[in-house]
Amino acid sequence: MRLVKQEAVGHQAGNGHMWRTGLFASLVRTILDCSEASSLREEFVEKFVEEYDDIRYHAFEITA
């Protein structure tokens, strides 16, 4: 997630395109697609999805 934050710093504020096509989208899709990543999914949800509204919103937007 530190890399996602650094990617966001380089983009203009309010640009939602980065969330849908950038590193964050790849990260979420990989976590969801990998069958052996159940503990990683749980940690991602606990640390980020449940904690941050923007992460939760964009994660659900990617999976919709």
C-alpha positions, 0 to 999 in steps of 0.5 A: 500500500505504500507503493499505491500511496506513492503512485497517488502522490504523482497524480492530480488530486481528484483523478479517480482513473488511477484507482481503477487502472493503476497499482491499486486495481492490480493489487485488489484483483490479484488478492481476490484472484489468488486462491492461496491468499486468504490470509492476505485478503483478511489482512487487507480487509482488516487493515485497509478496507475496514479502516479507510472509506476511500480504500473501501469505496475503490475496492468495491468499485473495482470488484463491481 
